[in-house]
Amino acid sequence: MVYKYDFLIIGSGIAGMSYALKVARAHKGKVCMICKSSLDEANTSFAQGGVASVTNLEIDNFDKHIQDTMIAGDYISDYNAVKQVVTKAPEQIKELVEWGTNFDKMQDGRFDLHREGGHSEFRILHHADDTGAEIQRALMDAVRSNPDIIIKENHFAVEIITQHHLGARVTRRTPYINCYGAYVLNPETQKVDTYLSKVTVMCTGGCGAVYQTTTNPVIATGDGEAMVYRAKGTVADMEFVQFHPTSLYHPGETHPAFLITEAMRGYGGILKLPTGETFMEKYDKRLSLAPRDIVARAIDKEMKMHGFDHVCLDVTHKDAEETKHHFPNIYAKCLSIGIDITKEMIPVRPAAHYMCGGIKVDLNGCSNIEGLYALGECSCTGLHGGNRLASNSLIEAVVYADSAAKHSIDHVDDFIFNDKVPEWNDDGTLTNEEHVLITQSVKEVGQIMSNYVGIVRSDLRLKRAWDRLDLIYEETEALFKRVKISKDLCELRNMINTGYLITRMAIERKESRGLHYTVDYPVHAYDKKKEK
């Protein structure tokens, strides 16, 4: 089948849905959202903490938020991207509220603001401890009730279409690469359909599932980054993988591991060893409120040094009723596995959480491929630099969705549907015997990435990861060419491509910077300058 949509959106998190709502109200053409699972299963739903925005001008201002972001990003964030997100945040918060998002408020009607690690002021808007789920709920209601948005759930984008599919030779030096839409796997027919579009928007979320333990859902396989990379698009900063310091340690729950929000440390939670001793004083004067990369490395070091498989987060000194009120979901989850957080410490350990890099885009969300935009976690706007400041991601997604919507509405008429695109060649058969090759390779990728390309890296480990991934890549590409397409096989390809990009960019960065820490280059770039 061949479909035509003026705006084709691949992904259904906060970035994809807010973009869809904005372009739909302009009535500039047909809008379609491709969702690889159900509409509610997106990384957005798992974001507990909140949304960062300057709203209390009595104590806060844009300059403070910009400075906090630059510091957390290890001063390699793009200042213009940071300024755009910070200054446009309040108006996008207002729009989220208009779409039905309920942020917690105090009795006087002002937002009940939290503070998280790296923030100099209380500026995190939240809904209890499930802010992402609340935003996702509001946006889903708005999208589903909009007759101008067509939603294709459980459809999987296999590749974006460029002139390569018309027989042209496309390399990374090709001056103009054009996107004509995407090939999409239909779950009912198991056939790959052709979706032609004028504007294509990549909003596929993160890639945490390439690691053994992650706070991301199983669908976070780096699809957008991999598809764009294969299409010869520019991908950047993939070495900066943020590990959340505090996922709930509960063996068997690894995809996703339950997240213990950073707001709990802002609330007064203290990191301790299982023996009850504190340890953050050895690593940073901000103690448990230090930025995530510092905290994650500290926990990783303490676990390895003492042979522990976790550390603990202690809120037993806080008022029990207040803890239950602020963190009802965390309280209920921990209680379900026999831990009363008002009386016992919470076992925690780091887990892959957020990708700071991705598809390189400009201030309008445009990639280097004509007609292709990228938004949300799969994009690299430059906002995060070497490390994401807590709760900046959700606001980045809506600010860039707004910029991209305005830009694409203005330029959609510059593009045409390319009717010369050939249909997908679906020769091949997949037998049960071959499926075990896919599941085994998925496990191997997770082990390789966690063991060799984790929180602390070395040249030797990275080289080993590169060699192992290369072998799995060759095996998987050979399989891909001779079997019928499947979602599992496509996800494996994307995981391998994403793991390769993280590893390659980690090898290329010959310094410890932001989230990339290597024992072979432990001296920070700034310290090197001091030595000279």
C-alpha positions as CSV (number, residue, x, y, z in Angstrom):
1,M,0.0,0.0,0.0
2,V,1.1,3.6,-0.6
3,Y,-0.1,6.4,1.7
4,K,0.4,10.1,1.4
5,Y,0.6,12.6,4.3
6,D,1.8,16.1,4.3
7,F,3.2,15.7,7.8
8,L,4.5,12.2,8.8
9,I,5.5,11.9,12.5
10,I,7.4,8.9,13.6
11,G,7.0,8.6,17.4
12,S,4.3,9.4,20.0
13,G,5.9,10.9,23.1
14,I,5.7,14.5,24.2
15,A,7.6,15.8,21.2
16,G,5.6,13.9,18.6
17,M,2.2,14.6,20.0
18,S,2.7,18.3,20.8
19,Y,4.1,18.7,17.2
20,A,1.1,16.9,15.8
21,L,-1.3,19.2,17.7
22,K,0.5,22.3,16.6
23,V,0.6,21.5,12.8
24,A,-3.0,20.1,12.8
25,R,-4.5,23.4,14.0
26,A,-2.8,25.1,11.1
27,H,-4.7,23.0,8.5
28,K,-1.9,22.9,6.1
29,G,-2.3,19.3,5.2
30,K,-2.9,15.7,6.4
31,V,-1.1,14.7,9.6
32,C,-0.2,11.1,10.5
33,M,1.5,9.7,13.6
34,I,3.4,6.3,13.4
35,C,3.5,4.7,16.8
36,K,5.6,1.4,17.2
37,S,3.5,0.3,20.2
38,S,0.4,1.7,21.9
39,L,0.1,5.5,22.1
40,D,0.7,5.5,25.9
41,E,4.0,3.5,25.9
42,A,6.6,6.2,25.4
43,N,9.6,7.4,27.3
44,T,7.6,10.4,28.3
45,S,5.3,8.2,30.5
46,F,8.3,7.1,32.5
47,A,9.6,10.6,33.4
48,Q,8.8,11.0,37.1
49,G,10.5,14.1,38.1
50,G,9.0,17.0,36.2
51,V,9.5,19.9,33.8
52,A,12.1,22.7,34.4
53,S,10.9,26.2,33.7
54,V,11.3,29.7,35.3
55,T,7.9,30.5,36.7
56,N,8.6,32.1,40.1
57,L,10.2,35.4,39.1
58,E,10.5,36.5,42.8
59,I,13.4,34.1,43.3
60,D,14.3,32.8,39.8
61,N,15.2,34.2,36.3
62,F,16.3,33.0,32.9
63,D,20.0,33.8,33.5
64,K,20.1,31.4,36.5
65,H,18.5,28.6,34.5
66,I,20.8,29.2,31.5
67,Q,23.9,29.1,33.9
68,D,22.7,25.9,35.6
69,T,22.3,24.3,32.2
70,M,25.7,25.3,30.9
71,I,27.4,24.1,34.1
72,A,25.6,20.7,34.0
73,G,26.5,20.4,30.3
74,D,30.2,20.8,31.2
75,Y,30.2,24.0,29.1
76,I,29.9,22.3,25.8
77,S,26.2,23.0,25.5
78,D,25.2,25.3,22.6
79,Y,24.4,28.6,24.2
80,N,21.8,29.6,21.6
81,A,19.9,26.3,22.1
82,V,20.0,26.7,25.9
83,K,18.7,30.3,25.6
84,Q,15.9,29.2,23.2
85,V,14.7,26.5,25.5
86,V,14.9,28.5,28.8
87,T,13.3,31.7,27.5
88,K,10.5,29.9,25.6
89,A,9.7,27.4,28.4
90,P,7.0,29.4,30.2
91,E,4.8,29.9,27.1
92,Q,5.0,26.1,26.4
93,I,4.1,25.3,30.0
94,K,1.1,27.5,29.5
95,E,0.2,25.5,26.4
96,L,0.6,22.1,28.2
97,V,-1.8,23.4,30.9
98,E,-4.3,24.4,28.1
99,W,-4.1,20.9,26.7
100,G,-5.1,19.5,30.1
101,T,-1.9,18.9,32.0
102,N,-2.5,19.2,35.8
103,F,0.7,20.4,37.6
104,D,0.6,20.4,41.4
105,K,-0.2,23.7,43.0
106,M,-0.1,25.2,46.5
107,Q,-3.1,26.5,48.3
108,D,-2.5,30.0,47.0
109,G,-2.7,28.8,43.4
110,R,1.0,29.0,42.6
111,F,2.9,26.0,41.2
112,D,4.3,23.7,43.8
113,L,7.9,23.7,42.6
114,H,10.6,21.1,43.3
115,R,14.3,21.4,43.1
116,E,16.6,18.8,41.6
117,G,20.3,18.2,41.4
118,G,22.2,20.9,39.5
119,H,19.4,23.5,39.8
120,S,20.2,26.6,41.9
121,E,16.5,27.3,42.5
122,F,13.1,25.6,42.9
123,R,11.8,25.5,39.3
124,I,10.6,22.0,38.7
125,L,6.8,21.8,37.9
126,H,5.5,18.3,38.6
127,H,2.4,16.1,39.1
128,A,3.2,14.1,42.2
129,D,5.9,11.6,41.1
130,D,4.5,10.7,37.7
131,T,4.7,14.0,35.8
132,G,5.5,12.3,32.4
133,A,2.5,10.0,32.7
134,E,0.3,13.0,33.4
135,I,1.6,15.0,30.4
136,Q,1.2,11.9,28.2
137,R,-2.4,11.5,29.4
138,A,-3.3,15.0,28.6
139,L,-1.6,15.0,25.2
140,M,-3.2,11.6,24.3
141,D,-6.6,13.0,25.1
142,A,-6.0,16.0,23.0
143,V,-4.5,14.0,20.0
144,R,-7.3,11.3,20.1
145,S,-10.0,13.9,20.1
146,N,-8.5,15.8,17.1
147,P,-10.1,14.6,13.9
148,D,-7.3,16.0,11.8
149,I,-4.6,13.6,13.3
150,I,-4.5,10.0,12.0
151,I,-2.8,7.6,14.5
152,K,-1.3,4.3,13.4
153,E,-0.5,2.3,16.5
154,N,1.7,-0.8,16.5
155,H,3.2,0.3,13.1
156,F,7.0,0.2,12.8
157,A,9.1,2.6,10.7
158,V,11.7,0.4,9.0
159,E,13.7,3.1,7.0
160,I,13.3,6.7,6.0
161,I,13.1,7.1,2.2
162,T,15.8,9.1,0.4
163,Q,17.1,9.2,-3.2
164,H,19.1,6.2,-2.3
165,H,15.9,4.2,-2.8
166,L,15.6,5.7,-6.3
167,G,19.0,4.3,-7.3
168,A,21.1,7.3,-6.5
169,R,24.4,6.9,-4.7
170,V,24.2,8.7,-1.4
171,T,27.2,9.2,0.9
172,R,28.0,11.4,3.9
173,R,29.4,14.0,1.4
174,T,26.3,14.1,-0.7
175,P,25.4,17.9,-0.6
176,Y,21.6,17.5,-0.7
177,I,19.9,14.4,0.8
178,N,16.1,14.5,0.5
179,C,13.6,12.6,2.7
180,Y,10.5,11.4,0.9
181,G,8.8,9.6,3.8
182,A,9.3,6.2,5.3
183,Y,8.8,2.5,4.8
184,V,6.5,1.2,7.6
185,L,5.7,-2.3,8.7
186,N,1.9,-3.0,9.0
187,P,1.3,-5.4,12.0
188,E,-1.9,-6.8,10.5
189,T,-0.6,-7.7,7.0
190,Q,3.1,-8.1,8.0
191,K,3.8,-6.1,4.8
192,V,6.0,-3.0,4.5
193,D,3.9,-0.1,3.2
194,T,5.2,3.1,1.6
195,Y,4.3,6.3,3.4
196,L,5.1,9.3,1.2
197,S,5.3,12.7,2.9
198,K,6.4,16.3,2.3
199,V,7.7,16.7,5.9
200,T,8.9,13.8,8.1
201,V,9.5,14.3,11.8
202,M,11.6,11.8,13.8
203,C,10.4,11.6,17.5
204,T,11.4,8.1,18.4
205,G,12.7,8.7,21.9
206,G,15.7,7.2,23.5
207,C,18.0,4.2,23.2
208,G,18.3,2.9,26.8
209,A,17.3,-0.6,25.8
210,V,20.7,-1.1,24.2
211,Y,21.9,-1.5,27.8
212,Q,21.2,-4.4,30.1
213,T,19.6,-2.3,32.8
214,T,17.6,0.9,31.9
215,T,14.8,3.1,33.2
216,N,13.5,3.2,29.6
217,P,10.8,0.9,28.3
218,V,11.8,-2.0,26.0
219,I,10.8,0.0,22.9
220,A,13.7,2.5,23.4
221,T,16.0,0.9,20.9
222,G,17.5,4.0,19.2
223,D,15.3,3.6,16.1
224,G,15.5,7.2,15.0
225,E,19.2,7.7,15.4
226,A,19.9,4.4,13.6
227,M,17.5,5.1,10.7
228,V,18.9,8.6,10.1
229,Y,22.5,7.4,10.4
230,R,21.9,4.7,7.8
231,A,20.4,7.4,5.6
232,K,23.7,9.3,5.9
233,G,22.3,11.9,8.2
234,T,24.5,13.6,10.9
235,V,24.4,12.1,14.4
236,A,26.4,13.7,17.2
237,D,27.4,13.5,20.9
238,M,26.3,9.8,21.3
239,E,29.0,9.1,23.8
240,F,27.1,11.2,26.4
241,V,24.8,8.5,27.9
242,Q,23.2,9.6,31.1
243,F,22.9,6.9,33.8
244,H,20.3,7.7,36.3
245,P,22.0,7.2,39.7
246,T,19.0,5.8,41.5
247,S,16.9,3.1,39.8
248,L,15.2,0.7,42.2
249,Y,17.4,-2.4,42.7
250,H,15.0,-5.3,42.1
251,P,16.6,-8.2,40.2
252,G,14.4,-9.3,37.3
253,E,13.1,-5.8,36.6
254,T,15.6,-4.3,34.2
255,H,13.6,-3.1,31.2
256,P,12.5,-0.9,32.6
257,A,14.0,-0.7,36.0
258,F,11.8,1.4,38.3
259,L,13.0,5.0,38.6
260,I,13.5,6.6,41.9
261,T,13.2,10.3,40.9
262,E,15.9,12.8,41.5
263,A,13.2,14.9,43.3
264,M,13.5,12.5,46.2
265,R,17.1,13.7,46.7
266,G,15.9,17.3,46.3
267,Y,13.3,16.5,49.0
268,G,16.1,15.5,51.4
269,G,16.9,11.9,50.6
270,I,20.5,10.9,51.5
271,L,22.6,8.4,49.7
272,K,24.2,5.7,52.0
273,L,25.9,2.4,51.8
274,P,23.8,-0.6,52.8
275,T,25.8,-0.4,56.1
276,G,24.3,3.0,56.8
277,E,27.4,5.1,56.1
278,T,27.2,8.2,53.9
279,F,29.8,8.5,51.1
280,M,29.0,11.5,48.8
281,E,31.1,13.8,51.0
282,K,34.1,12.1,49.4
283,Y,33.1,13.1,45.9
284,D,31.3,16.5,45.9
285,K,30.5,19.3,48.2
286,R,26.9,19.3,47.0
287,L,26.6,15.7,48.5
288,S,23.5,13.9,47.3
289,L,22.4,16.9,45.2
290,A,25.5,16.8,42.9
291,P,24.8,16.4,39.2
292,R,23.8,13.0,37.9
293,D,27.2,12.1,36.3
294,I,29.1,12.7,39.5
295,V,26.6,10.8,41.6
296,A,26.4,7.9,39.2
297,R,30.2,7.5,39.1
298,A,30.4,7.8,42.9
299,I,27.8,5.0,43.3
300,D,29.6,2.9,40.7
301,K,32.9,3.3,42.5
302,E,31.5,2.5,45.9
303,M,29.7,-0.6,44.6
304,K,32.9,-1.9,43.0
305,M,35.1,-1.0,45.9
306,H,32.9,-2.7,48.5
307,G,31.5,-5.5,46.3
308,F,27.9,-4.3,46.8
309,D,25.3,-4.8,44.1
310,H,23.5,-1.6,45.2
311,V,23.6,1.4,47.6
312,C,20.7,3.0,49.4
313,L,18.6,6.1,49.4
314,D,17.4,7.1,52.9
315,V,14.3,9.2,53.5
316,T,13.4,7.6,56.9
317,H,14.3,10.9,58.7
318,K,11.6,12.7,56.8
319,D,7.9,13.0,57.9
320,A,6.2,9.8,56.8
321,E,2.9,11.3,55.7
322,E,4.7,14.0,53.8
323,T,6.8,11.4,52.0
324,K,3.7,9.4,51.1
325,H,2.0,12.6,49.8
326,H,4.9,13.7,47.6
327,F,5.9,10.2,46.3
328,P,2.8,8.1,46.3
329,N,3.8,5.9,43.3
330,I,7.3,5.2,44.7
331,Y,5.9,4.5,48.1
332,A,3.4,2.0,46.6
333,K,6.0,0.3,44.3
334,C,8.5,-0.2,47.1
335,L,5.7,-1.5,49.4
336,S,4.8,-4.0,46.8
337,I,8.2,-5.6,47.1
338,G,8.3,-5.4,50.9
339,I,10.0,-2.1,51.5
340,D,8.3,0.7,53.6
341,I,10.3,3.7,52.5
342,T,9.2,5.7,55.6
343,K,11.0,3.1,57.8
344,E,13.6,1.4,55.5
345,M,16.2,2.6,53.1
346,I,15.5,2.1,49.3
347,P,18.0,-0.1,47.5
348,V,19.2,1.8,44.4
349,R,21.8,1.5,41.6
350,P,22.6,3.4,38.3
351,A,20.7,2.5,35.1
352,A,21.0,3.8,31.5
353,H,18.5,6.7,31.4
354,Y,18.9,9.4,28.8
355,M,20.8,10.0,25.6
356,C,22.2,13.6,25.4
357,G,23.2,13.2,21.7
358,G,21.3,12.1,18.7
359,I,20.3,13.4,15.3
360,K,22.0,16.8,14.9
361,V,19.4,19.6,14.4
362,D,19.4,23.4,14.2
363,L,17.2,25.8,16.2
364,N,14.2,24.8,14.1
365,G,14.7,21.1,14.6
366,C,15.9,20.6,11.0
367,S,18.4,17.8,10.3
368,N,20.9,17.9,7.5
369,I,18.5,15.9,5.4
370,E,16.0,18.1,3.5
371,G,12.4,17.7,4.7
372,L,13.5,15.7,7.9
373,Y,13.1,17.1,11.4
374,A,14.1,15.5,14.7
375,L,12.6,16.3,18.1
376,G,12.9,15.1,21.6
377,E,15.4,12.6,23.0
378,C,16.4,11.2,19.5
379,S,17.6,14.7,18.5
380,C,20.8,16.5,19.4
381,T,19.9,20.2,19.8
382,G,23.0,21.1,21.7
383,L,21.0,21.9,24.9
384,H,22.4,19.1,27.0
385,G,26.1,19.3,26.0
386,G,28.0,16.7,28.0
387,N,25.3,16.0,30.6
388,R,21.6,16.8,30.9
389,L,20.4,19.0,33.7
390,A,17.5,17.2,35.4
391,S,14.0,17.9,34.0
392,N,15.3,19.9,31.0
393,S,14.3,17.1,28.5
394,L,10.5,17.4,28.6
395,I,10.6,21.2,28.2
396,E,13.2,20.8,25.3
397,A,10.8,18.5,23.5
398,V,7.9,21.0,23.6
399,V,10.0,24.1,22.8
400,Y,11.5,22.4,19.7
401,A,8.2,20.9,18.7
402,D,6.9,24.5,18.6
403,S,9.9,25.8,16.6
404,A,9.7,22.9,14.2
405,A,5.9,23.2,13.7
406,K,6.2,26.9,12.8
407,H,9.1,26.2,10.5
408,S,7.6,23.2,8.7
409,I,4.2,25.0,8.3
410,D,6.0,27.8,6.6
411,H,8.0,25.4,4.3
412,V,5.7,22.4,3.7
413,D,4.7,23.8,0.3
414,D,8.4,23.8,-0.7
415,F,8.3,20.0,-0.9
416,I,6.4,17.6,-3.1
417,F,5.3,13.9,-2.9
418,N,7.8,11.8,-4.8
419,D,5.7,9.2,-6.7
420,K,8.8,7.5,-8.2
421,V,9.6,5.8,-4.9
422,P,9.6,2.0,-5.4
423,E,7.7,-0.4,-3.1
424,W,9.6,-2.4,-0.5
425,N,11.1,-5.7,-1.6
426,D,9.9,-8.2,1.0
427,D,11.4,-11.4,-0.3
428,G,12.5,-13.9,2.2
429,T,11.1,-16.1,5.0
430,L,11.8,-16.1,8.7
431,T,11.7,-19.5,10.4
432,N,11.4,-20.3,14.1
433,E,15.0,-21.6,14.1
434,E,16.2,-18.2,12.9
435,H,14.3,-16.2,15.5
436,V,16.6,-17.5,18.3
437,L,19.5,-15.7,16.5
438,I,17.7,-12.4,17.0
439,T,16.9,-12.9,20.7
440,Q,20.4,-14.1,21.5
441,S,22.0,-11.1,19.7
442,V,19.8,-8.6,21.6
443,K,21.1,-10.1,24.9
444,E,24.7,-9.9,23.7
445,V,24.3,-6.2,22.7
446,G,23.0,-5.4,26.2
447,Q,25.9,-7.2,27.8
448,I,28.5,-5.6,25.6
449,M,27.2,-2.1,26.2
450,S,26.8,-2.5,29.9
451,N,30.1,-4.2,30.5
452,Y,32.3,-2.1,28.1
453,V,30.6,1.2,27.4
454,G,29.0,2.0,30.7
455,I,29.6,4.7,33.4
456,V,33.4,4.2,33.5
457,R,35.2,3.4,30.3
458,S,38.7,2.5,29.0
459,D,40.3,2.2,25.6
460,L,40.6,-1.5,26.0
461,R,36.9,-2.0,26.9
462,L,35.8,0.3,24.1
463,K,37.9,-1.6,21.5
464,R,36.5,-4.9,22.8
465,A,32.9,-3.5,22.4
466,W,33.7,-2.3,18.9
467,D,35.0,-5.7,17.8
468,R,32.1,-7.6,19.3
469,L,29.5,-5.2,17.9
470,D,31.1,-5.5,14.4
471,L,30.7,-9.3,14.5
472,I,27.1,-9.1,15.5
473,Y,26.5,-6.4,12.9
474,E,27.8,-8.6,10.0
475,E,25.7,-11.5,11.2
476,T,22.6,-9.4,11.5
477,E,22.9,-7.7,8.1
478,A,23.4,-11.1,6.4
479,L,20.2,-12.3,8.2
480,F,18.3,-9.1,7.3
481,K,19.0,-9.5,3.6
482,R,17.6,-13.1,3.3
483,V,14.6,-13.1,5.6
484,K,11.2,-11.5,5.7
485,I,11.1,-8.3,7.7
486,S,10.1,-8.3,11.3
487,K,9.9,-5.7,14.1
488,D,12.3,-7.7,16.3
489,L,14.9,-7.9,13.5
490,C,14.6,-4.2,12.8
491,E,15.0,-3.3,16.4
492,L,18.1,-5.5,16.7
493,R,19.6,-3.7,13.7
494,N,18.9,-0.3,15.3
495,M,20.4,-1.4,18.6
496,I,23.6,-2.5,16.9
497,N,23.8,0.8,15.0
498,T,23.1,2.8,18.1
499,G,25.6,0.8,20.2
500,Y,28.2,1.3,17.4
501,L,27.6,5.1,17.4
502,I,28.0,5.4,21.2
503,T,31.2,3.3,21.1
504,R,32.7,5.0,18.1
505,M,32.2,8.5,19.5
506,A,33.4,7.4,23.0
507,I,36.6,6.1,21.3
508,E,37.0,9.4,19.4
509,R,36.7,11.6,22.6
510,K,40.2,11.6,24.1
511,E,39.3,13.2,27.4
512,S,36.9,12.8,30.3
513,R,34.1,15.2,29.8
514,G,30.5,15.3,31.1
515,L,29.0,11.9,31.1
516,H,32.0,10.4,29.2
517,Y,34.5,9.2,31.8
518,T,37.5,7.1,30.8
519,V,40.3,5.8,33.0
520,D,42.8,6.4,30.1
521,Y,42.1,10.1,30.0
522,P,41.0,10.9,33.6
523,V,42.3,14.5,33.4
524,H,39.5,16.9,32.5
525,A,40.0,19.3,29.5
526,Y,40.1,22.3,31.8
527,D,42.7,20.7,34.1
528,K,44.9,20.0,31.1
529,K,45.0,23.7,30.4
530,K,46.0,24.4,34.0
531,E,48.9,21.9,33.7
532,K,50.2,23.8,30.7
